[in-house]
């Protein structure tokens, strides 16, 4: 019976029933006050459903009236109107919103959908006629641009005034943006324009004009810019979701049906989950941003060092190039001198037959002098060039040599006092070793002993223990007494091994000390520590 009533069917009541009409209300009961029923939940559900049905029907009537007004406007149109199209889209958007919220029954929604589709169909017919005109205008403009691009391509192939061609392409690009084309024509012209720009750049700047090869800094910069763009979009998306959530929260304060309230609650949960997921991604993106900023700083330092190395390398290359040029020049000069020497030798040979041996000797000497002079000048030029290169390239080498020389001089000077100490007689030589230890011990660092920290070292110094030798000669009981006097916190320290460690340090047996300390655990012997624990 409830299903028949819900579906709007006639229900036969028994004879003797009384018809009563009540105003529509959610708070008042659907039944008379004197009528009581057992299943009150069924009556309450029917009452809320009836209230929803009445309101939904009223909403449908409002939309039907608005659709009728739009239908009249469409029938009066003689050509396509973009304003009417947008109004119809807005109307259908409102209807879709109510359908998604389930505020309209399926039959009502289908009627509104069919009426809206009919109006859209009429507007599409009017738009087809407009599209034909638009396509014809686009075809005409496409032919004009294609002809202009063909002329520019011919000029590029001939290599005529690339700067002028580049400016013509920029002008054509500006005109192209102001014109209206179909999608096919626009893509075609754009691809041709882009290809011609690349050809001109390739001829003006070389094969890498397209910018396909990027350095590490450029790649990091492009990645950082892309990340910042993605960060901005993610933040905008989160803000949109938060606005949607605020809107749903505001709507929750208005009285609605149970079904709509449940749908709204589900929407809010969905939006909250979406915001949470996006905020997690945003945090990851921010961490990536910090990492990229660090990498960019490191890369900048690397680039600076590389620029310095490139500068030195270029200086070396220029110096080497200058040396080669000077050597080639010297070789040419020597080749000219060889020809002169050959001519002089031939002349001397002819004169030797006519002159005596005494006259021939001065001539040979003069030629030899010329040879020596020419060779000396050439060698001087080469030496000067080499000196210039050595001054530019070898500055760091000279500094390194000076540092090495200084360190060697220190090494040579340091053993001198030891040699003076080695000169006394054998009886005094045996006492020299303790003197050295004492000199070294004056600067002893008791913290070398494992188990002694800065505070305990200060306590021992106040007690008169300043050197390894003094620590070695102090008994364990005495050390424990000193620690006990310093306070209860120092009683826990076990100084059993400290004297022996100090003895090894005083004798300079550092390797043995290190080996033993590797076995110790906090200055304690491991075996003894375990026995104490047991």
ABEGO torsion letter per residue (X at the ends): XAAAAAAGBBBBBBBGBBBBBBBBBAABBABBAABBBABAAAAAAAAAAAAAAAAAAAAAAAAAAAAAAAAAAAAABABBBAAAAAAAAAAAAAAAAAAAAGABBAAAAAAAAAAAAAAAAAAAAAAAAAAAAAAAAAAAAAAAAAAAAAAAAAAAAAGBGAAAAAAAAAAAAAAAAABBBBAAAAAAAAAAAAAAAAAAAAAAAEAAAAGABBBAAAAAAAAAAAAAAAAAAAAAAAAAAAAAAAAAAAAAABBBBAAAAAAAAAAAAAAAAAAAAAAAAAAAAAAAAAAAAAAAAAAAAAAAAAAAAAAAAAAAAAAAAAAAAAAAAAAAAAAAAAAAAAAAAAAAAAAAAABBAAAAAAAAAAAAAAAAAAAAAAAAAAAAAAAAAAAAAAAAAAAAAAAAAAAAAAAAAAAAAAAAAAABBAAAAAAAAAAAAAAAAAABBAAABBGBBAAAAAAAAAAGBABAAAAAABBAAAAAAAAAAAEAAAAABBAAAAAAAAAAAAAGBAAAAAAAAAABBGGBBAAAAAAAAX
